Amino acid sequence: MLNTANILTLSRIVAIPLVVACLWVDRPWSPWVAVFLFAAAAITDWFDGYFARRYHQISRLGRFLDPIADKLLVAAVLVMLVQNGPLNGVHVFAALIILAREILVSGLREFLAELRVGLPVSQLAKWKTTVQMAAIAFLLVGDAGAPWVTDIGLWLIWIAAGLTLVTGYDYLRTGLRHMAEDAPPGSV
């Protein structure tokens, strides 16, 4: 059964093709609509968690879909920002760092779930997500907002990439501890 939290999570997934379509359309209004849809989708991430905890709406569907919705939204927009130019040249590496970490953490969560070990989200990872979402919003608006908006977005995406490396390393270190526990002596 769908609850409010699950509906908000699903709305993030529905927003993805709409944001991408806005990035394909070359109209003066398209960056503004794209950033509005992206911001609304990003805000639902906070609200779905709030509703799930506050009103005891935590469900298996929500626990499955929530991280997928986040990763799909960020990945789709980063790919479009690389394709459309704000993330070009050396800045592509910031996007690659973010995407690689998301794949790594997803794999770790799946592996650790088999061991019945949780990998809770750290406070630093929450800050990383906030900076990452702000960076993407600035990059979506780009020069349609002002000549310096893209520059702020690029600075923020590199800060997010740095935080991504730190949090990815923290998660990997935790995962490796659990991988080493069941390995035969001398094999790690």
Backbone as JSON, one array per atom type, in Angstrom:
{
  "sequence": "MLNTANILTLSRIVAIPLVVACLWVDRPWSPWVAVFLFAAAAITDWFDGYFARRYHQISRLGRFLDPIADKLLVAAVLVMLVQNGPLNGVHVFAALIILAREILVSGLREFLAELRVGLPVSQLAKWKTTVQMAAIAFLLVGDAGAPWVTDIGLWLIWIAAGLTLVTGYDYLRTGLRHMAEDAPPGSV",
  "N": [[0.85, -1.18, 0.0], [0.52, 2.2, -0.82], [1.88, 4.95, 0.88], [2.11, 8.31, 2.23], [4.86, 8.97, 2.35], [5.96, 7.13, 0.51], [4.7, 7.97, -1.83], [5.82, 10.51, -2.15], [8.46, 9.74, -2.62], [8.16, 8.32, -5.02], [7.35, 10.45, -6.59], [9.74, 11.81, -6.97], [11.04, 10.11, -8.72], [9.33, 10.27, -10.92], [9.78, 12.92, -11.58], [12.25, 12.94, -12.81], [12.39, 12.37, -15.74], [11.11, 14.69, -16.55], [12.76, 16.8, -15.69], [15.03, 16.19, -17.2], [13.95, 16.49, -19.77], [13.51, 19.24, -19.78], [16.13, 20.09, -19.82], [16.89, 19.35, -22.34], [15.39, 20.94, -23.97], [15.88, 23.93, -25.55], [15.21, 26.7, -24.43], [14.49, 29.98, -23.11], [13.16, 29.75, -20.67], [13.59, 27.15, -19.83], [15.88, 26.41, -18.11], [15.01, 27.42, -15.68], [12.61, 26.08, -15.12], [13.63, 23.5, -15.0], [15.35, 23.7, -12.74], [13.48, 24.32, -10.79], [11.86, 21.98, -10.77], [13.84, 20.11, -10.09], [14.66, 21.08, -7.56], [12.26, 20.83, -6.15], [11.98, 18.05, -6.26], [14.29, 17.31, -4.83], [13.71, 18.36, -2.33], [11.57, 16.76, -1.6], [12.89, 14.52, -0.77], [13.73, 15.04, 1.82], [11.22, 15.44, 3.03], [9.9, 12.95, 2.61], [11.35, 11.25, 4.25], [10.86, 12.49, 6.71], [8.02, 12.19, 6.97], [7.88, 9.41, 6.94], [9.22, 8.7, 9.31], [7.92, 10.25, 11.31], [5.19, 9.62, 11.13], [5.2, 6.92, 11.24], [5.5, 5.51, 8.8], [7.33, 3.93, 7.61], [8.37, 1.69, 5.24], [8.94, -1.38, 3.42], [8.95, -0.97, 0.68], [9.47, 1.79, 0.57], [12.0, 1.9, 1.82], [13.45, 0.57, -0.08], [13.01, 2.07, -2.48], [13.69, 4.77, -1.89], [16.61, 5.37, -1.69], [17.25, 4.65, -4.3], [15.74, 6.41, -5.87], [16.96, 8.84, -5.2], [19.57, 8.45, -6.22], [19.08, 7.97, -8.95], [17.96, 10.43, -9.72], [20.09, 12.28, -9.23], [22.12, 11.13, -10.83], [21.0, 11.2, -13.44], [20.71, 13.97, -13.85], [23.36, 14.87, -13.55], [24.57, 13.59, -15.74], [23.24, 14.89, -17.83], [24.14, 17.5, -17.37], [26.81, 17.2, -17.94], [26.59, 16.54, -20.62], [25.37, 18.85, -21.64], [27.21, 20.84, -21.12], [27.93, 22.61, -18.75], [29.36, 21.02, -16.96], [32.1, 20.32, -18.06], [35.27, 19.4, -19.55], [37.81, 19.3, -17.11], [35.99, 19.31, -15.06], [34.27, 17.23, -15.41], [35.34, 15.14, -14.02], [34.58, 15.6, -11.36], [31.87, 14.97, -11.45], [32.12, 12.25, -12.14], [33.42, 11.24, -9.86], [31.4, 11.58, -7.95], [29.35, 9.95, -9.02], [30.68, 7.44, -9.07], [31.1, 6.97, -6.34], [28.46, 6.74, -5.48], [27.68, 4.37, -6.72], [29.51, 2.6, -5.52], [28.77, 2.78, -2.77], [26.14, 1.85, -2.92], [26.6, -0.8, -3.73], [28.04, -1.68, -1.49], [26.08, -1.41, 0.53], [24.25, -3.35, -0.36], [25.8, -5.69, -0.18], [26.42, -5.69, 2.59], [23.85, -5.87, 3.61], [23.2, -8.5, 3.11], [24.72, -9.65, 5.08], [23.35, -8.85, 7.2], [23.98, -6.35, 8.25], [23.77, -3.03, 8.96], [24.3, 0.08, 7.21], [24.48, 2.97, 8.23], [23.51, 6.34, 7.35], [25.88, 8.86, 7.48], [26.44, 11.94, 9.3], [28.15, 13.65, 7.93], [27.79, 12.7, 5.35], [25.21, 13.54, 4.9], [25.6, 16.29, 4.8], [27.2, 16.34, 2.55], [25.34, 15.58, 0.61], [23.61, 17.77, 0.72], [25.29, 19.9, -0.14], [25.9, 18.91, -2.68], [23.34, 18.87, -3.92], [22.78, 21.6, -3.9], [24.86, 22.51, -5.53], [24.19, 21.29, -7.97], [21.75, 22.55, -8.46], [22.6, 25.23, -8.84], [24.15, 24.81, -11.14], [22.21, 23.96, -12.93], [20.65, 26.26, -13.31], [22.63, 27.99, -14.2], [24.16, 30.31, -16.42], [21.84, 31.6, -17.05], [20.83, 32.7, -14.8], [22.78, 34.51, -13.69], [26.03, 35.76, -14.64], [27.93, 34.63, -12.87], [26.79, 32.43, -11.65], [27.16, 29.83, -12.65], [29.88, 29.5, -12.02], [29.8, 29.43, -9.2], [28.33, 27.07, -8.91], [30.18, 25.24, -9.99], [32.31, 25.42, -8.15], [30.97, 24.47, -5.88], [30.31, 21.87, -6.73], [32.79, 20.66, -6.8], [33.47, 20.82, -4.11], [31.49, 19.14, -3.12], [32.35, 16.81, -4.41], [34.79, 16.4, -3.09], [33.85, 15.95, -0.45], [32.45, 13.68, -1.05], [34.49, 11.85, -1.62], [35.62, 11.59, 0.94], [33.44, 10.62, 2.51], [32.83, 8.34, 1.04], [35.18, 6.87, 1.4], [35.01, 6.46, 4.18], [32.69, 4.83, 4.33], [33.57, 2.66, 2.78], [35.73, 1.74, 4.32], [34.33, 0.83, 6.6], [32.81, -1.19, 5.39], [34.87, -2.91, 4.48], [35.87, -3.86, 6.89], [33.87, -5.62, 7.67], [33.98, -7.4, 5.59], [36.46, -8.55, 5.94], [36.11, -9.97, 8.28], [34.98, -12.51, 7.84], [36.8, -13.71, 6.25], [39.35, -16.13, 5.5], [42.25, -16.55, 7.64], [45.08, -14.58, 6.79], [44.3, -14.06, 4.18], [43.53, -11.53, 3.55]],
  "CA": [[0.0, 0.0, 0.0], [1.29, 3.44, -0.89], [1.64, 5.95, 1.91], [2.58, 9.64, 1.84], [6.31, 8.93, 2.14], [6.21, 6.42, -0.74], [4.23, 8.82, -2.93], [6.85, 11.53, -2.34], [9.61, 9.08, -3.24], [7.79, 8.06, -6.42], [7.31, 11.74, -7.31], [11.12, 12.1, -7.38], [11.33, 9.3, -9.91], [8.55, 10.86, -12.01], [10.37, 14.22, -11.94], [13.5, 12.77, -13.56], [12.27, 12.65, -17.18], [10.69, 16.08, -16.74], [13.96, 17.63, -15.57], [15.86, 15.89, -18.36], [13.3, 17.11, -20.94], [13.79, 20.68, -19.7], [17.53, 20.31, -20.19], [17.0, 19.17, -23.78], [14.71, 22.05, -24.63], [16.71, 25.14, -25.5], [14.33, 27.86, -24.32], [14.91, 30.81, -21.99], [12.51, 29.32, -19.43], [13.88, 25.75, -19.48], [16.7, 26.2, -16.91], [14.23, 27.76, -14.48], [11.69, 24.97, -14.86], [14.47, 22.37, -14.59], [15.81, 23.88, -11.36], [12.3, 24.22, -9.92], [11.52, 20.55, -10.64], [14.92, 19.45, -9.35], [14.59, 21.5, -6.15], [11.07, 20.19, -5.57], [12.31, 16.63, -6.07], [15.28, 17.2, -3.75], [13.03, 18.65, -1.06], [10.75, 15.6, -1.22], [13.76, 13.55, -0.09], [13.65, 15.35, 3.25], [9.85, 15.24, 3.5], [9.49, 11.55, 2.7], [11.96, 10.73, 5.47], [10.13, 13.06, 7.85], [6.72, 11.53, 7.09], [8.08, 7.99, 7.27], [9.56, 8.58, 10.74], [6.93, 10.93, 12.17], [3.89, 8.95, 11.08], [5.46, 5.48, 11.22], [5.19, 5.05, 7.45], [8.5, 3.25, 7.06], [7.92, 0.47, 4.56], [9.98, -2.03, 2.62], [8.98, -0.28, -0.6], [10.15, 3.06, 0.77], [13.42, 1.66, 2.1], [14.04, 0.16, -1.35], [12.92, 3.1, -3.5], [14.25, 6.08, -1.52], [17.98, 5.59, -2.17], [17.28, 4.53, -5.77], [15.21, 7.66, -6.41], [18.01, 9.86, -5.04], [20.69, 8.19, -7.12], [18.61, 8.18, -10.32], [17.81, 11.88, -9.95], [21.41, 12.9, -9.31], [22.85, 10.6, -12.0], [20.41, 11.72, -14.68], [21.01, 15.39, -14.0], [24.8, 15.02, -13.8], [24.84, 13.19, -17.13], [22.76, 15.98, -18.69], [25.01, 18.66, -17.18], [28.03, 16.9, -18.71], [26.22, 16.59, -22.04], [25.01, 20.22, -22.02], [28.35, 21.73, -21.05], [28.48, 23.21, -17.53], [30.35, 20.08, -16.41], [32.95, 19.86, -19.14], [36.7, 19.41, -19.23], [38.23, 18.69, -15.84], [34.83, 19.24, -14.16], [33.64, 15.91, -15.59], [35.86, 14.26, -12.96], [33.75, 15.79, -10.17], [30.66, 14.16, -11.68], [32.52, 10.84, -12.09], [33.67, 10.91, -8.45], [30.1, 11.48, -7.28], [28.66, 8.76, -9.51], [31.4, 6.24, -8.64], [30.83, 6.77, -4.92], [27.08, 6.26, -5.34], [27.67, 2.95, -7.09], [30.25, 1.9, -4.47], [27.97, 2.7, -1.54], [25.01, 0.95, -3.21], [27.12, -2.16, -3.66], [28.36, -1.99, -0.08], [24.82, -1.61, 1.26], [23.7, -4.63, -0.77], [26.64, -6.73, 0.4], [26.25, -5.7, 4.04], [22.49, -6.32, 3.92], [23.25, -9.96, 3.15], [25.31, -10.01, 6.37], [22.46, -8.23, 8.19], [24.7, -5.24, 8.83], [23.31, -1.76, 8.4], [25.3, 1.11, 6.91], [23.71, 4.2, 8.41], [23.99, 7.56, 6.69], [26.6, 9.7, 8.44], [26.11, 13.37, 9.24], [28.94, 14.24, 6.86], [27.15, 12.32, 4.09], [24.05, 14.43, 4.74], [26.15, 17.57, 4.34], [27.62, 16.12, 1.16], [24.14, 15.6, -0.22], [23.12, 19.15, 0.68], [26.18, 20.67, -1.02], [25.73, 18.35, -4.02], [22.07, 19.34, -4.46], [22.93, 23.04, -4.15], [25.73, 22.64, -6.71], [23.42, 20.92, -9.16], [20.77, 23.61, -8.69], [23.32, 26.36, -9.44], [24.56, 24.44, -12.49], [21.01, 23.92, -13.76], [20.3, 27.65, -13.68], [23.75, 28.45, -15.01], [24.27, 31.72, -16.77], [20.51, 32.19, -17.17], [20.63, 33.46, -13.58], [23.78, 35.58, -13.69], [27.28, 35.2, -15.17], [28.71, 33.96, -11.84], [26.06, 31.3, -11.07], [27.85, 28.59, -13.04], [31.12, 29.41, -11.24], [29.44, 28.96, -7.85], [27.99, 25.66, -9.06], [31.4, 24.44, -10.19], [33.0, 25.35, -6.85], [30.2, 23.59, -4.99], [30.38, 20.47, -7.18], [34.09, 20.14, -6.37], [33.37, 20.61, -2.65], [30.71, 17.91, -2.98], [33.21, 15.68, -4.82], [35.72, 16.17, -1.98], [33.09, 15.29, 0.63], [32.12, 12.36, -1.58], [35.66, 10.99, -1.41], [35.77, 11.33, 2.38], [32.36, 9.74, 2.99], [33.0, 7.05, 0.36], [36.26, 6.17, 2.1], [34.47, 6.02, 5.48], [31.8, 3.69, 4.1], [34.38, 1.55, 2.31], [36.46, 1.23, 5.48], [33.36, 0.06, 7.38], [32.5, -2.41, 4.64], [36.03, -3.8, 4.46], [35.97, -4.52, 8.19], [32.94, -6.75, 7.68], [34.45, -8.37, 4.6], [37.63, -9.22, 6.51], [35.73, -10.81, 9.41], [34.71, -13.9, 7.48], [37.85, -14.2, 5.36], [40.33, -16.98, 6.18], [43.44, -15.82, 8.06], [46.13, -14.38, 5.79], [43.8, -13.83, 2.82], [43.22, -10.11, 3.33]],
  "C": [[0.89, 1.25, 0.0], [0.88, 4.36, 0.25], [2.23, 7.27, 1.43], [4.07, 9.62, 1.52], [6.64, 8.24, 0.81], [5.79, 7.25, -1.96], [5.25, 9.92, -3.2], [8.09, 10.94, -3.02], [9.33, 8.82, -4.72], [7.75, 9.36, -7.23], [8.71, 12.16, -7.75], [11.47, 11.34, -8.65], [10.58, 9.86, -11.12], [9.15, 12.18, -12.48], [11.59, 14.07, -12.85], [13.33, 13.03, -15.06], [11.83, 14.08, -17.47], [11.88, 17.03, -16.66], [14.84, 17.43, -16.8], [15.27, 16.54, -19.62], [13.56, 18.62, -20.95], [15.23, 20.99, -20.12], [17.76, 20.11, -21.69], [16.41, 20.34, -24.55], [15.56, 23.31, -24.47], [15.82, 26.38, -25.57], [14.77, 28.69, -23.12], [14.32, 30.36, -20.64], [12.97, 27.95, -18.95], [14.82, 25.59, -18.29], [15.92, 26.46, -15.62], [13.25, 26.65, -14.12], [12.48, 23.75, -14.38], [14.9, 22.51, -13.13], [14.64, 23.82, -10.38], [11.92, 22.76, -9.69], [12.57, 19.81, -9.83], [14.86, 19.79, -7.87], [13.38, 20.86, -5.46], [11.33, 18.71, -5.31], [13.29, 16.44, -4.91], [14.63, 17.43, -2.38], [12.15, 17.47, -0.63], [11.58, 14.53, -0.53], [13.7, 13.78, 1.42], [12.26, 15.03, 3.78], [9.46, 13.78, 3.57], [10.11, 10.89, 3.92], [11.24, 11.22, 6.72], [8.79, 12.34, 8.05], [6.88, 10.07, 7.5], [8.36, 7.82, 8.76], [8.44, 9.11, 11.63], [5.62, 10.15, 12.26], [4.03, 7.43, 10.93], [5.05, 4.87, 9.88], [6.39, 4.36, 6.8], [8.03, 1.92, 6.48], [9.1, -0.13, 3.79], [10.1, -1.34, 1.26], [9.74, 1.03, -0.49], [11.64, 2.89, 1.02], [14.15, 1.22, 0.83], [14.12, 1.34, -2.33], [13.66, 4.39, -3.16], [15.69, 6.27, -2.0], [18.09, 5.47, -3.69], [16.8, 5.84, -6.4], [16.26, 8.76, -6.34], [19.11, 9.68, -6.08], [20.29, 8.39, -8.58], [18.5, 9.66, -10.65], [19.16, 12.53, -10.14], [22.15, 12.42, -10.55], [22.31, 11.17, -13.3], [20.78, 13.18, -14.9], [22.5, 15.61, -14.25], [25.15, 14.65, -15.23], [24.4, 14.31, -18.08], [23.64, 17.22, -18.55], [26.36, 18.45, -17.88], [27.72, 17.07, -20.2], [25.97, 18.03, -22.5], [26.12, 21.24, -21.77], [28.79, 22.32, -19.73], [29.53, 22.33, -16.85], [31.16, 19.52, -17.58], [34.41, 19.93, -18.72], [36.98, 18.7, -17.93], [37.04, 18.52, -14.88], [34.05, 17.93, -14.31], [34.1, 14.97, -14.48], [35.07, 14.41, -11.66], [32.49, 14.94, -10.28], [30.99, 12.67, -11.58], [32.79, 10.39, -10.65], [32.35, 10.68, -7.73], [29.38, 10.21, -7.72], [29.34, 7.47, -9.06], [31.13, 5.94, -7.17], [29.42, 6.23, -4.71], [26.98, 4.78, -5.67], [28.37, 2.12, -6.02], [29.39, 1.72, -3.22], [26.76, 1.8, -1.76], [25.45, -0.5, -3.13], [27.44, -2.59, -2.24], [27.09, -2.26, 0.72], [24.21, -2.96, 0.92], [24.48, -5.78, -0.15], [26.41, -6.84, 1.91], [24.84, -6.14, 4.45], [22.43, -7.84, 3.98], [23.82, -10.46, 4.48], [24.47, -9.5, 7.53], [23.19, -7.14, 8.98], [24.2, -3.97, 8.15], [24.48, -0.82, 8.15], [24.58, 2.44, 7.01], [24.36, 5.39, 7.71], [24.66, 8.43, 7.75], [26.16, 11.15, 8.29], [26.89, 14.06, 8.12], [28.33, 13.9, 5.49], [25.9, 13.17, 3.84], [24.5, 15.81, 4.28], [26.59, 17.47, 2.89], [26.43, 16.21, 0.22], [23.6, 17.02, -0.36], [23.96, 20.0, -0.27], [26.01, 20.21, -2.47], [24.44, 18.86, -4.66], [22.13, 20.84, -4.76], [23.77, 23.27, -5.4], [24.95, 22.35, -7.99], [22.39, 22.0, -9.47], [21.43, 24.83, -9.35], [23.69, 26.04, -10.89], [23.37, 24.35, -13.44], [20.6, 25.31, -14.22], [21.38, 28.22, -14.57], [23.71, 29.94, -15.27], [22.92, 32.37, -17.04], [20.21, 33.05, -15.94], [21.52, 34.69, -13.53], [25.09, 34.94, -14.16], [28.08, 34.38, -14.15], [28.04, 32.72, -11.27], [26.73, 29.97, -11.41], [29.14, 28.42, -12.24], [30.85, 28.92, -9.82], [29.1, 27.47, -7.9], [29.2, 24.77, -9.22], [32.21, 24.33, -8.9], [32.29, 24.37, -5.93], [30.28, 22.12, -5.42], [31.72, 19.86, -6.79], [34.13, 19.95, -4.85], [32.6, 19.32, -2.38], [31.54, 16.69, -3.35], [34.23, 15.37, -3.72], [35.04, 15.47, -0.82], [32.7, 13.88, 0.22], [33.28, 11.39, -1.37], [35.81, 10.61, 0.06], [34.7, 10.35, 2.85], [32.44, 8.37, 2.31], [34.08, 6.22, 1.03], [35.77, 5.64, 3.46], [33.58, 4.79, 5.32], [32.59, 2.47, 3.66], [35.15, 0.91, 3.46], [35.55, 0.37, 6.36], [33.05, -1.26, 6.69], [33.64, -3.4, 4.63], [36.22, -4.53, 5.78], [35.08, -5.75, 8.23], [33.34, -7.81, 6.67], [35.61, -9.18, 5.17], [37.26, -10.17, 7.63], [35.54, -12.26, 9.03], [35.74, -14.46, 6.5], [38.81, -15.1, 6.14], [41.57, -16.18, 6.56], [44.48, -15.75, 6.93], [45.63, -14.08, 4.4], [43.49, -12.37, 2.56], [44.46, -9.3, 3.37]]
}
